[in-house]
C-alpha cells in the first residue's frame, strides 16, 4: 500500500504541472478574443501567483491542522473547479476572478508535497516526481495545441485539463488513509522529523542563508514561468511561427525539464545536490544563448528544450537539500517560504516582462532570461557560503 501511495504522489505532481503552462500556450489565441493587449497575460499570471504566495505561507499551519493528504486532495479539487471556471469565461475580468482559486489551490499542495517528499524519500524520487510535474507541464500545451488545431476554442482545452484534475481529486480523496502509514515503509530517510511550531516569515528570514535561498527561488520561478508564459508569443511575434504550431512548440521547454529530471533521478545517485544544481545552471545558460542565434526557426526550438533541460535539477535539488541545510524541524516552514518566494517571482516578473514586451519587443525575451539566470547563480552560491559558515 505504501508503494501505491508513492504512485498517488507521482500522479499529484503530474496534476500540478498540467495547468501551469496552459495560459502561455493558449494566450496567443485568447487575447484577440477578449480584445486585450498581449501583455495582459502577465496580469492573470500575477493573480494566480498571488494566490499561491498566500497559500504557501499558510502551508505550515494547514499541514499541522489537516495533514498532507487532506491538503493535497482539497487543493487539487479547488484547482479543478477553477479550471472549469476558466473554460466558461467570456471576459477578461472573469478570467481574473477564476485566477484567484486557481492560485490558492496550487500553493498549499506544492509546499506540502515537496516537504513530505524531502523528509520521507530519497533524492531520486524528488527529481523523478518533479519530472512528473514536467510531464504534466509538457502535456498541457500539446493538449491545448491539439484542441486549437482541430478548430475548437481554447476553453475546450481548459475543460479537458479540468476533467483530469477532477478525476485525480477523487483518487486522492480515496487514498487519504494511506498518508499516515509511511513510517513503516522503510523509505523514510530522516529519523528526526518531529514537527515544530510553524515559524513566522520573520523567523525564517533570520535563519542564515534563508534570504539568499529565497531570492534563488524567486529567480528560478521568474525564469521558468516567464519562459512558459512568453515562449509562445516570442515564437509567433519574433520568429514568425503560427499560433497553432507555437502552442505545441512552447511545450519544448517543459519537455526539456521532463527529460532532464528523468535523467537527474539517476545522476543524483552519483552527484550531490549542489553539483546537480551547478551543472543545470551551466546547461540552462547554453540553451538561452541559442535563442540569440538569428535567421533560424530551429535554433530557438532547440534552445528552449536545452534551457528546460538545464533548469530540470535546480528546483527539486534545492528543495531536497532543505531539511539537511536548515533542519527537518524547520523544513515545512522553510519550504513554505521558499514556495512563496518562488511564486513571488512568478507573480511579478512575467508581468514586468509583459510590460517590457508591450512597450518594446518580444526580442528582449532572451536578454531577460540571461539576467535572471545570472542573479540566481550568484544568490545560490551566497546561500551555500552562509549555510556552511554557520
KEVEXKE-468322 format. One record per residue (C-alpha): residue in three letters; x negated, y negated, z negated. Coordinates in steps of 0.1 Angstrom, whole numbers, padded with zeros to 4 digits. Layout:
<pts>
<pt resn="ALA" c1="X" c2="Y" c3="Z"/>
...
</pts>
This chain:
<pts>
<pt resn="UNK" c1="0000" c2="0000" c3="0000"/>
<pt resn="UNK" c1="-0029" c2="-0023" c3="-0007"/>
<pt resn="UNK" c1="-0041" c2="-0019" c3="0029"/>
<pt resn="UNK" c1="-0006" c2="-0027" c3="0040"/>
<pt resn="UNK" c1="-0009" c2="-0060" c3="0021"/>
<pt resn="UNK" c1="-0040" c2="-0068" c3="0040"/>
<pt resn="UNK" c1="-0021" c2="-0063" c3="0072"/>
<pt resn="UNK" c1="0006" c2="-0087" c3="0059"/>
<pt resn="UNK" c1="-0021" c2="-0113" c3="0052"/>
<pt resn="UNK" c1="-0035" c2="-0109" c3="0087"/>
<pt resn="UNK" c1="0000" c2="-0115" c3="0101"/>
<pt resn="UNK" c1="0003" c2="-0145" c3="0079"/>
<pt resn="UNK" c1="-0029" c2="-0160" c3="0093"/>
<pt resn="UNK" c1="-0016" c2="-0154" c3="0129"/>
<pt resn="UNK" c1="0016" c2="-0172" c3="0118"/>
<pt resn="UNK" c1="-0004" c2="-0202" c3="0105"/>
<pt resn="UNK" c1="-0021" c2="-0205" c3="0139"/>
<pt resn="UNK" c1="0009" c2="-0203" c3="0162"/>
<pt resn="UNK" c1="0024" c2="-0237" c3="0156"/>
<pt resn="UNK" c1="-0009" c2="-0256" c3="0152"/>
<pt resn="UNK" c1="-0017" c2="-0260" c3="0189"/>
<pt resn="UNK" c1="0018" c2="-0263" c3="0202"/>
<pt resn="UNK" c1="0021" c2="-0301" c3="0201"/>
<pt resn="UNK" c1="-0011" c2="-0307" c3="0220"/>
<pt resn="UNK" c1="-0002" c2="-0282" c3="0248"/>
<pt resn="UNK" c1="0034" c2="-0294" c3="0251"/>
<pt resn="UNK" c1="0028" c2="-0332" c3="0248"/>
<pt resn="UNK" c1="0019" c2="-0339" c3="0284"/>
<pt resn="UNK" c1="0055" c2="-0327" c3="0292"/>
<pt resn="UNK" c1="0071" c2="-0341" c3="0261"/>
<pt resn="UNK" c1="0061" c2="-0377" c3="0261"/>
<pt resn="UNK" c1="0076" c2="-0385" c3="0295"/>
<pt resn="UNK" c1="0109" c2="-0371" c3="0285"/>
<pt resn="UNK" c1="0110" c2="-0393" c3="0254"/>
<pt resn="UNK" c1="0097" c2="-0423" c3="0272"/>
<pt resn="UNK" c1="0069" c2="-0426" c3="0246"/>
<pt resn="UNK" c1="0033" c2="-0436" c3="0252"/>
<pt resn="UNK" c1="0008" c2="-0407" c3="0253"/>
<pt resn="UNK" c1="-0008" c2="-0419" c3="0221"/>
<pt resn="UNK" c1="0024" c2="-0412" c3="0201"/>
<pt resn="UNK" c1="0013" c2="-0376" c3="0197"/>
<pt resn="UNK" c1="-0010" c2="-0389" c3="0171"/>
<pt resn="UNK" c1="0019" c2="-0403" c3="0151"/>
<pt resn="UNK" c1="0036" c2="-0369" c3="0149"/>
<pt resn="UNK" c1="0003" c2="-0352" c3="0141"/>
<pt resn="UNK" c1="-0002" c2="-0377" c3="0113"/>
<pt resn="UNK" c1="0032" c2="-0370" c3="0098"/>
<pt resn="UNK" c1="0026" c2="-0332" c3="0099"/>
<pt resn="UNK" c1="-0008" c2="-0337" c3="0083"/>
<pt resn="UNK" c1="0005" c2="-0360" c3="0056"/>
<pt resn="UNK" c1="0029" c2="-0332" c3="0045"/>
<pt resn="UNK" c1="0001" c2="-0307" c3="0044"/>
<pt resn="UNK" c1="-0021" c2="-0330" c3="0023"/>
<pt resn="UNK" c1="0007" c2="-0334" c3="-0003"/>
<pt resn="UNK" c1="0014" c2="-0296" c3="-0004"/>
<pt resn="UNK" c1="-0023" c2="-0287" c3="-0005"/>
<pt resn="UNK" c1="-0028" c2="-0309" c3="-0035"/>
<pt resn="UNK" c1="0001" c2="-0292" c3="-0053"/>
<pt resn="UNK" c1="-0011" c2="-0257" c3="-0044"/>
<pt resn="UNK" c1="-0028" c2="-0251" c3="-0077"/>
<pt resn="UNK" c1="0004" c2="-0257" c3="-0096"/>
<pt resn="UNK" c1="0025" c2="-0238" c3="-0071"/>
<pt resn="UNK" c1="0001" c2="-0209" c3="-0074"/>
<pt resn="UNK" c1="0004" c2="-0207" c3="-0111"/>
<pt resn="UNK" c1="0042" c2="-0211" c3="-0110"/>
<pt resn="UNK" c1="0052" c2="-0188" c3="-0081"/>
<pt resn="UNK" c1="0021" c2="-0167" c3="-0072"/>
<pt resn="UNK" c1="0005" c2="-0163" c3="-0038"/>
<pt resn="UNK" c1="0031" c2="-0140" c3="-0023"/>
<pt resn="UNK" c1="0061" c2="-0163" c3="-0030"/>
<pt resn="UNK" c1="0043" c2="-0194" c3="-0019"/>
<pt resn="UNK" c1="0034" c2="-0178" c3="0014"/>
<pt resn="UNK" c1="0069" c2="-0165" c3="0020"/>
<pt resn="UNK" c1="0086" c2="-0198" c3="0012"/>
<pt resn="UNK" c1="0061" c2="-0218" c3="0033"/>
<pt resn="UNK" c1="0065" c2="-0197" c3="0064"/>
<pt resn="UNK" c1="0103" c2="-0199" c3="0061"/>
<pt resn="UNK" c1="0101" c2="-0237" c3="0059"/>
<pt resn="UNK" c1="0079" c2="-0238" c3="0089"/>
<pt resn="UNK" c1="0103" c2="-0216" c3="0109"/>
<pt resn="UNK" c1="0132" c2="-0240" c3="0101"/>
<pt resn="UNK" c1="0110" c2="-0270" c3="0112"/>
<pt resn="UNK" c1="0101" c2="-0253" c3="0145"/>
<pt resn="UNK" c1="0138" c2="-0247" c3="0151"/>
<pt resn="UNK" c1="0144" c2="-0284" c3="0145"/>
<pt resn="UNK" c1="0117" c2="-0294" c3="0169"/>
<pt resn="UNK" c1="0132" c2="-0272" c3="0196"/>
<pt resn="UNK" c1="0165" c2="-0290" c3="0193"/>
<pt resn="UNK" c1="0151" c2="-0326" c3="0191"/>
<pt resn="UNK" c1="0162" c2="-0351" c3="0218"/>
<pt resn="UNK" c1="0144" c2="-0382" c3="0205"/>
<pt resn="UNK" c1="0110" c2="-0391" c3="0192"/>
<pt resn="UNK" c1="0125" c2="-0401" c3="0158"/>
<pt resn="UNK" c1="0140" c2="-0366" c3="0155"/>
<pt resn="UNK" c1="0105" c2="-0351" c3="0161"/>
<pt resn="UNK" c1="0091" c2="-0373" c3="0133"/>
<pt resn="UNK" c1="0118" c2="-0362" c3="0109"/>
<pt resn="UNK" c1="0112" c2="-0325" c3="0115"/>
<pt resn="UNK" c1="0074" c2="-0330" c3="0113"/>
<pt resn="UNK" c1="0079" c2="-0335" c3="0075"/>
<pt resn="UNK" c1="0089" c2="-0299" c3="0066"/>
<pt resn="UNK" c1="0066" c2="-0287" c3="0094"/>
<pt resn="UNK" c1="0036" c2="-0301" c3="0074"/>
<pt resn="UNK" c1="0049" c2="-0292" c3="0039"/>
<pt resn="UNK" c1="0052" c2="-0256" c3="0049"/>
<pt resn="UNK" c1="0017" c2="-0254" c3="0063"/>
<pt resn="UNK" c1="-0004" c2="-0269" c3="0034"/>
<pt resn="UNK" c1="0006" c2="-0246" c3="0005"/>
<pt resn="UNK" c1="0003" c2="-0214" c3="0024"/>
<pt resn="UNK" c1="-0031" c2="-0224" c3="0038"/>
<pt resn="UNK" c1="-0046" c2="-0233" c3="0004"/>
<pt resn="UNK" c1="-0031" c2="-0203" c3="-0015"/>
<pt resn="UNK" c1="-0040" c2="-0177" c3="0011"/>
<pt resn="UNK" c1="-0076" c2="-0190" c3="0016"/>
<pt resn="UNK" c1="-0082" c2="-0189" c3="-0022"/>
<pt resn="UNK" c1="-0067" c2="-0155" c3="-0025"/>
<pt resn="UNK" c1="-0089" c2="-0141" c3="0002"/>
<pt resn="UNK" c1="-0120" c2="-0159" c3="-0011"/>
<pt resn="UNK" c1="-0115" c2="-0143" c3="-0045"/>
<pt resn="UNK" c1="-0105" c2="-0108" c3="-0036"/>
<pt resn="UNK" c1="-0121" c2="-0099" c3="-0002"/>
<pt resn="UNK" c1="-0155" c2="-0098" c3="0014"/>
<pt resn="UNK" c1="-0167" c2="-0125" c3="0038"/>
<pt resn="UNK" c1="-0160" c2="-0103" c3="0069"/>
<pt resn="UNK" c1="-0123" c2="-0105" c3="0060"/>
<pt resn="UNK" c1="-0124" c2="-0143" c3="0057"/>
<pt resn="UNK" c1="-0138" c2="-0145" c3="0092"/>
<pt resn="UNK" c1="-0115" c2="-0119" c3="0107"/>
<pt resn="UNK" c1="-0085" c2="-0135" c3="0090"/>
<pt resn="UNK" c1="-0094" c2="-0169" c3="0105"/>
<pt resn="UNK" c1="-0099" c2="-0150" c3="0137"/>
<pt resn="UNK" c1="-0062" c2="-0141" c3="0134"/>
<pt resn="UNK" c1="-0054" c2="-0178" c3="0130"/>
<pt resn="UNK" c1="-0073" c2="-0184" c3="0162"/>
<pt resn="UNK" c1="-0053" c2="-0157" c3="0179"/>
<pt resn="UNK" c1="-0021" c2="-0174" c3="0169"/>
<pt resn="UNK" c1="-0035" c2="-0209" c3="0179"/>
<pt resn="UNK" c1="-0046" c2="-0194" c3="0213"/>
<pt resn="UNK" c1="-0013" c2="-0178" c3="0219"/>
<pt resn="UNK" c1="0007" c2="-0209" c3="0212"/>
<pt resn="UNK" c1="-0005" c2="-0229" c3="0243"/>
<pt resn="UNK" c1="-0001" c2="-0198" c3="0265"/>
<pt resn="UNK" c1="0035" c2="-0192" c3="0254"/>
<pt resn="UNK" c1="0042" c2="-0229" c3="0260"/>
<pt resn="UNK" c1="0024" c2="-0228" c3="0294"/>
<pt resn="UNK" c1="0045" c2="-0197" c3="0304"/>
<pt resn="UNK" c1="0077" c2="-0214" c3="0294"/>
<pt resn="UNK" c1="0069" c2="-0246" c3="0313"/>
<pt resn="UNK" c1="0056" c2="-0227" c3="0344"/>
<pt resn="UNK" c1="0089" c2="-0208" c3="0346"/>
<pt resn="UNK" c1="0109" c2="-0240" c3="0347"/>
<pt resn="UNK" c1="0121" c2="-0240" c3="0311"/>
<pt resn="UNK" c1="0119" c2="-0270" c3="0288"/>
<pt resn="UNK" c1="0092" c2="-0274" c3="0261"/>
<pt resn="UNK" c1="0120" c2="-0268" c3="0235"/>
<pt resn="UNK" c1="0122" c2="-0232" c3="0245"/>
<pt resn="UNK" c1="0085" c2="-0228" c3="0237"/>
<pt resn="UNK" c1="0091" c2="-0241" c3="0202"/>
<pt resn="UNK" c1="0121" c2="-0218" c3="0199"/>
<pt resn="UNK" c1="0101" c2="-0187" c3="0207"/>
<pt resn="UNK" c1="0075" c2="-0196" c3="0181"/>
<pt resn="UNK" c1="0102" c2="-0203" c3="0155"/>
<pt resn="UNK" c1="0117" c2="-0169" c3="0161"/>
<pt resn="UNK" c1="0083" c2="-0152" c3="0155"/>
<pt resn="UNK" c1="0079" c2="-0172" c3="0123"/>
<pt resn="UNK" c1="0114" c2="-0162" c3="0111"/>
<pt resn="UNK" c1="0106" c2="-0125" c3="0116"/>
<pt resn="UNK" c1="0073" c2="-0129" c3="0097"/>
<pt resn="UNK" c1="0091" c2="-0146" c3="0068"/>
<pt resn="UNK" c1="0114" c2="-0116" c3="0065"/>
<pt resn="UNK" c1="0083" c2="-0093" c3="0064"/>
<pt resn="UNK" c1="0067" c2="-0115" c3="0038"/>
<pt resn="UNK" c1="0097" c2="-0115" c3="0015"/>
<pt resn="UNK" c1="0099" c2="-0077" c3="0017"/>
<pt resn="UNK" c1="0062" c2="-0075" c3="0007"/>
<pt resn="UNK" c1="0064" c2="-0096" c3="-0025"/>
<pt resn="UNK" c1="0060" c2="-0066" c3="-0049"/>
<pt resn="UNK" c1="0026" c2="-0058" c3="-0033"/>
<pt resn="UNK" c1="0008" c2="-0091" c3="-0042"/>
<pt resn="UNK" c1="0002" c2="-0082" c3="-0079"/>
<pt resn="UNK" c1="-0014" c2="-0048" c3="-0072"/>
<pt resn="UNK" c1="-0048" c2="-0058" c3="-0057"/>
<pt resn="UNK" c1="-0067" c2="-0054" c3="-0089"/>
<pt resn="UNK" c1="-0065" c2="-0016" c3="-0084"/>
<pt resn="UNK" c1="-0076" c2="-0017" c3="-0048"/>
<pt resn="UNK" c1="-0114" c2="-0016" c3="-0051"/>
<pt resn="UNK" c1="-0116" c2="-0046" c3="-0028"/>
<pt resn="UNK" c1="-0119" c2="-0073" c3="-0054"/>
<pt resn="UNK" c1="-0154" c2="-0086" c3="-0052"/>
<pt resn="UNK" c1="-0153" c2="-0112" c3="-0081"/>
<pt resn="UNK" c1="-0146" c2="-0100" c3="-0116"/>
<pt resn="UNK" c1="-0144" c2="-0135" c3="-0130"/>
<pt resn="UNK" c1="-0112" c2="-0147" c3="-0115"/>
<pt resn="UNK" c1="-0094" c2="-0158" c3="-0147"/>
<pt resn="UNK" c1="-0073" c2="-0188" c3="-0137"/>
<pt resn="UNK" c1="-0078" c2="-0221" c3="-0155"/>
<pt resn="UNK" c1="-0055" c2="-0251" c3="-0157"/>
<pt resn="UNK" c1="-0053" c2="-0268" c3="-0124"/>
<pt resn="UNK" c1="-0078" c2="-0296" c3="-0120"/>
<pt resn="UNK" c1="-0068" c2="-0331" c3="-0111"/>
<pt resn="UNK" c1="-0081" c2="-0348" c3="-0080"/>
<pt resn="UNK" c1="-0104" c2="-0370" c3="-0101"/>
<pt resn="UNK" c1="-0118" c2="-0339" c3="-0120"/>
<pt resn="UNK" c1="-0126" c2="-0322" c3="-0087"/>
<pt resn="UNK" c1="-0143" c2="-0353" c3="-0073"/>
<pt resn="UNK" c1="-0166" c2="-0354" c3="-0103"/>
<pt resn="UNK" c1="-0180" c2="-0319" c3="-0095"/>
<pt resn="UNK" c1="-0215" c2="-0321" c3="-0079"/>
<pt resn="UNK" c1="-0212" c2="-0317" c3="-0042"/>
<pt resn="UNK" c1="-0174" c2="-0319" c3="-0041"/>
<pt resn="UNK" c1="-0172" c2="-0353" c3="-0024"/>
<pt resn="UNK" c1="-0196" c2="-0342" c3="0004"/>
<pt resn="UNK" c1="-0178" c2="-0309" c3="0010"/>
<pt resn="UNK" c1="-0145" c2="-0329" c3="0012"/>
<pt resn="UNK" c1="-0160" c2="-0351" c3="0039"/>
<pt resn="UNK" c1="-0173" c2="-0320" c3="0057"/>
<pt resn="UNK" c1="-0137" c2="-0305" c3="0058"/>
<pt resn="UNK" c1="-0124" c2="-0339" c3="0069"/>
<pt resn="UNK" c1="-0148" c2="-0339" c3="0098"/>
<pt resn="UNK" c1="-0142" c2="-0303" c3="0107"/>
<pt resn="UNK" c1="-0105" c2="-0307" c3="0110"/>
<pt resn="UNK" c1="-0108" c2="-0340" c3="0127"/>
<pt resn="UNK" c1="-0129" c2="-0323" c3="0154"/>
<pt resn="UNK" c1="-0107" c2="-0292" c3="0156"/>
<pt resn="UNK" c1="-0073" c2="-0309" c3="0156"/>
<pt resn="UNK" c1="-0084" c2="-0337" c3="0179"/>
<pt resn="UNK" c1="-0097" c2="-0312" c3="0204"/>
<pt resn="UNK" c1="-0065" c2="-0292" c3="0202"/>
<pt resn="UNK" c1="-0043" c2="-0323" c3="0205"/>
<pt resn="UNK" c1="-0061" c2="-0342" c3="0232"/>
<pt resn="UNK" c1="-0079" c2="-0315" c3="0253"/>
<pt resn="UNK" c1="-0048" c2="-0310" c3="0275"/>
<pt resn="UNK" c1="-0043" c2="-0347" c3="0280"/>
<pt resn="UNK" c1="-0081" c2="-0351" c3="0287"/>
<pt resn="UNK" c1="-0079" c2="-0324" c3="0314"/>
<pt resn="UNK" c1="-0048" c2="-0339" c3="0330"/>
<pt resn="UNK" c1="-0057" c2="-0376" c3="0329"/>
<pt resn="UNK" c1="-0095" c2="-0375" c3="0332"/>
<pt resn="UNK" c1="-0102" c2="-0342" c3="0351"/>
<pt resn="UNK" c1="-0071" c2="-0341" c3="0374"/>
<pt resn="UNK" c1="-0057" c2="-0308" c3="0362"/>
<pt resn="UNK" c1="-0019" c2="-0303" c3="0364"/>
<pt resn="UNK" c1="0001" c2="-0304" c3="0332"/>
<pt resn="UNK" c1="0013" c2="-0268" c3="0337"/>
<pt resn="UNK" c1="-0023" c2="-0255" c3="0340"/>
<pt resn="UNK" c1="-0037" c2="-0278" c3="0313"/>
<pt resn="UNK" c1="-0012" c2="-0264" c3="0288"/>
<pt resn="UNK" c1="-0029" c2="-0230" c3="0292"/>
<pt resn="UNK" c1="-0064" c2="-0243" c3="0296"/>
<pt resn="UNK" c1="-0062" c2="-0262" c3="0263"/>
<pt resn="UNK" c1="-0060" c2="-0228" c3="0247"/>
<pt resn="UNK" c1="-0096" c2="-0220" c3="0257"/>
<pt resn="UNK" c1="-0108" c2="-0239" c3="0227"/>
<pt resn="UNK" c1="-0088" c2="-0217" c3="0204"/>
<pt resn="UNK" c1="-0098" c2="-0186" c3="0224"/>
<pt resn="UNK" c1="-0134" c2="-0196" c3="0217"/>
<pt resn="UNK" c1="-0126" c2="-0199" c3="0180"/>
<pt resn="UNK" c1="-0108" c2="-0165" c3="0180"/>
<pt resn="UNK" c1="-0137" c2="-0147" c3="0198"/>
<pt resn="UNK" c1="-0163" c2="-0164" c3="0176"/>
<pt resn="UNK" c1="-0145" c2="-0154" c3="0144"/>
<pt resn="UNK" c1="-0142" c2="-0118" c3="0155"/>
<pt resn="UNK" c1="-0180" c2="-0117" c3="0161"/>
<pt resn="UNK" c1="-0186" c2="-0137" c3="0129"/>
<pt resn="UNK" c1="-0170" c2="-0109" c3="0109"/>
<pt resn="UNK" c1="-0198" c2="-0086" c3="0119"/>
<pt resn="UNK" c1="-0226" c2="-0111" c3="0117"/>
<pt resn="UNK" c1="-0216" c2="-0120" c3="0081"/>
<pt resn="UNK" c1="-0230" c2="-0087" c3="0070"/>
<pt resn="UNK" c1="-0264" c2="-0099" c3="0082"/>
<pt resn="UNK" c1="-0263" c2="-0136" c3="0078"/>
<pt resn="UNK" c1="-0254" c2="-0158" c3="0048"/>
<pt resn="UNK" c1="-0225" c2="-0182" c3="0048"/>
<pt resn="UNK" c1="-0249" c2="-0211" c3="0052"/>
<pt resn="UNK" c1="-0267" c2="-0195" c3="0081"/>
<pt resn="UNK" c1="-0234" c2="-0188" c3="0098"/>
<pt resn="UNK" c1="-0223" c2="-0224" c3="0094"/>
<pt resn="UNK" c1="-0255" c2="-0239" c3="0108"/>
<pt resn="UNK" c1="-0255" c2="-0215" c3="0137"/>
<pt resn="UNK" c1="-0219" c2="-0225" c3="0145"/>
<pt resn="UNK" c1="-0227" c2="-0262" c3="0144"/>
<pt resn="UNK" c1="-0255" c2="-0258" c3="0169"/>
<pt resn="UNK" c1="-0233" c2="-0239" c3="0193"/>
<pt resn="UNK" c1="-0205" c2="-0264" c3="0190"/>
<pt resn="UNK" c1="-0229" c2="-0292" c3="0199"/>
<pt resn="UNK" c1="-0239" c2="-0273" c3="0230"/>
<pt resn="UNK" c1="-0202" c2="-0269" c3="0240"/>
<pt resn="UNK" c1="-0195" c2="-0306" c3="0236"/>
<pt resn="UNK" c1="-0224" c2="-0316" c3="0257"/>
<pt resn="UNK" c1="-0209" c2="-0296" c3="0286"/>
<pt resn="UNK" c1="-0179" c2="-0319" c3="0285"/>
<pt resn="UNK" c1="-0201" c2="-0347" c3="0297"/>
<pt resn="UNK" c1="-0210" c2="-0329" c3="0329"/>
<pt resn="UNK" c1="-0192" c2="-0348" c3="0358"/>
<pt resn="UNK" c1="-0178" c2="-0337" c3="0392"/>
<pt resn="UNK" c1="-0166" c2="-0303" c3="0380"/>
<pt resn="UNK" c1="-0134" c2="-0289" c3="0367"/>
<pt resn="UNK" c1="-0151" c2="-0257" c3="0355"/>
<pt resn="UNK" c1="-0177" c2="-0270" c3="0330"/>
<pt resn="UNK" c1="-0152" c2="-0287" c3="0307"/>
<pt resn="UNK" c1="-0132" c2="-0255" c3="0305"/>
<pt resn="UNK" c1="-0164" c2="-0236" c3="0296"/>
<pt resn="UNK" c1="-0173" c2="-0264" c3="0272"/>
<pt resn="UNK" c1="-0140" c2="-0262" c3="0254"/>
<pt resn="UNK" c1="-0145" c2="-0224" c3="0249"/>
<pt resn="UNK" c1="-0181" c2="-0228" c3="0237"/>
<pt resn="UNK" c1="-0171" c2="-0256" c3="0213"/>
<pt resn="UNK" c1="-0145" c2="-0234" c3="0198"/>
<pt resn="UNK" c1="-0169" c2="-0205" c3="0196"/>
<pt resn="UNK" c1="-0193" c2="-0227" c3="0176"/>
<pt resn="UNK" c1="-0165" c2="-0240" c3="0153"/>
<pt resn="UNK" c1="-0155" c2="-0204" c3="0145"/>
<pt resn="UNK" c1="-0176" c2="-0196" c3="0114"/>
<pt resn="UNK" c1="-0177" c2="-0231" c3="0099"/>
<pt resn="UNK" c1="-0143" c2="-0233" c3="0082"/>
<pt resn="UNK" c1="-0140" c2="-0198" c3="0069"/>
<pt resn="UNK" c1="-0176" c2="-0196" c3="0057"/>
<pt resn="UNK" c1="-0173" c2="-0228" c3="0037"/>
<pt resn="UNK" c1="-0141" c2="-0216" c3="0021"/>
<pt resn="UNK" c1="-0156" c2="-0182" c3="0013"/>
<pt resn="UNK" c1="-0186" c2="-0198" c3="-0004"/>
<pt resn="UNK" c1="-0164" c2="-0220" c3="-0027"/>
<pt resn="UNK" c1="-0160" c2="-0196" c3="-0056"/>
<pt resn="UNK" c1="-0198" c2="-0189" c3="-0055"/>
<pt resn="UNK" c1="-0207" c2="-0226" c3="-0055"/>
<pt resn="UNK" c1="-0180" c2="-0241" c3="-0077"/>
<pt resn="UNK" c1="-0168" c2="-0212" c3="-0098"/>
<pt resn="UNK" c1="-0140" c2="-0188" c3="-0094"/>
<pt resn="UNK" c1="-0120" c2="-0205" c3="-0122"/>
<pt resn="UNK" c1="-0121" c2="-0238" c3="-0102"/>
<pt resn="UNK" c1="-0117" c2="-0223" c3="-0067"/>
<pt resn="UNK" c1="-0079" c2="-0228" c3="-0064"/>
<pt resn="UNK" c1="-0081" c2="-0265" c3="-0073"/>
<pt resn="UNK" c1="-0112" c2="-0269" c3="-0052"/>
<pt resn="UNK" c1="-0098" c2="-0252" c3="-0022"/>
<pt resn="UNK" c1="-0066" c2="-0272" c3="-0025"/>
<pt resn="UNK" c1="-0085" c2="-0304" c3="-0024"/>
<pt resn="UNK" c1="-0106" c2="-0291" c3="0005"/>
<pt resn="UNK" c1="-0075" c2="-0284" c3="0024"/>
<pt resn="UNK" c1="-0061" c2="-0318" c3="0016"/>
<pt resn="UNK" c1="-0094" c2="-0334" c3="0028"/>
<pt resn="UNK" c1="-0092" c2="-0312" c3="0060"/>
<pt resn="UNK" c1="-0057" c2="-0324" c3="0067"/>
<pt resn="UNK" c1="-0066" c2="-0360" c3="0060"/>
<pt resn="UNK" c1="-0089" c2="-0356" c3="0089"/>
<pt resn="UNK" c1="-0060" c2="-0340" c3="0108"/>
<pt resn="UNK" c1="-0038" c2="-0369" c3="0098"/>
<pt resn="UNK" c1="-0060" c2="-0399" c3="0105"/>
<pt resn="UNK" c1="-0085" c2="-0390" c3="0132"/>
<pt resn="UNK" c1="-0063" c2="-0377" c3="0160"/>
<pt resn="UNK" c1="-0041" c2="-0408" c3="0155"/>
<pt resn="UNK" c1="-0070" c2="-0432" c3="0156"/>
<pt resn="UNK" c1="-0084" c2="-0414" c3="0187"/>
<pt resn="UNK" c1="-0050" c2="-0417" c3="0202"/>
<pt resn="UNK" c1="-0051" c2="-0454" c3="0198"/>
<pt resn="UNK" c1="-0085" c2="-0454" c3="0215"/>
<pt resn="UNK" c1="-0072" c2="-0433" c3="0243"/>
<pt resn="UNK" c1="-0042" c2="-0456" c3="0248"/>
<pt resn="UNK" c1="-0065" c2="-0487" c3="0247"/>
<pt resn="UNK" c1="-0094" c2="-0474" c3="0267"/>
<pt resn="UNK" c1="-0096" c2="-0440" c3="0283"/>
<pt resn="UNK" c1="-0095" c2="-0402" c3="0277"/>
<pt resn="UNK" c1="-0131" c2="-0403" c3="0289"/>
<pt resn="UNK" c1="-0140" c2="-0413" c3="0253"/>
<pt resn="UNK" c1="-0129" c2="-0378" c3="0241"/>
<pt resn="UNK" c1="-0164" c2="-0361" c3="0242"/>
<pt resn="UNK" c1="-0181" c2="-0391" c3="0226"/>
<pt resn="UNK" c1="-0158" c2="-0389" c3="0197"/>
<pt resn="UNK" c1="-0165" c2="-0352" c3="0192"/>
<pt resn="UNK" c1="-0203" c2="-0358" c3="0191"/>
<pt resn="UNK" c1="-0200" c2="-0384" c3="0164"/>
<pt resn="UNK" c1="-0176" c2="-0364" c3="0142"/>
<pt resn="UNK" c1="-0198" c2="-0333" c3="0145"/>
<pt resn="UNK" c1="-0229" c2="-0352" c3="0135"/>
<pt resn="UNK" c1="-0213" c2="-0366" c3="0104"/>
<pt resn="UNK" c1="-0200" c2="-0331" c3="0095"/>
<pt resn="UNK" c1="-0235" c2="-0316" c3="0097"/>
<pt resn="UNK" c1="-0250" c2="-0344" c3="0076"/>
<pt resn="UNK" c1="-0224" c2="-0341" c3="0048"/>
<pt resn="UNK" c1="-0226" c2="-0303" c3="0046"/>
<pt resn="UNK" c1="-0264" c2="-0304" c3="0042"/>
<pt resn="UNK" c1="-0260" c2="-0331" c3="0015"/>
<pt resn="UNK" c1="-0234" c2="-0310" c3="-0003"/>
<pt resn="UNK" c1="-0258" c2="-0280" c3="-0003"/>
<pt resn="UNK" c1="-0285" c2="-0301" c3="-0018"/>
<pt resn="UNK" c1="-0264" c2="-0313" c3="-0046"/>
<pt resn="UNK" c1="-0250" c2="-0278" c3="-0054"/>
<pt resn="UNK" c1="-0284" c2="-0263" c3="-0055"/>
<pt resn="UNK" c1="-0299" c2="-0291" c3="-0077"/>
<pt resn="UNK" c1="-0271" c2="-0289" c3="-0102"/>
</pts>
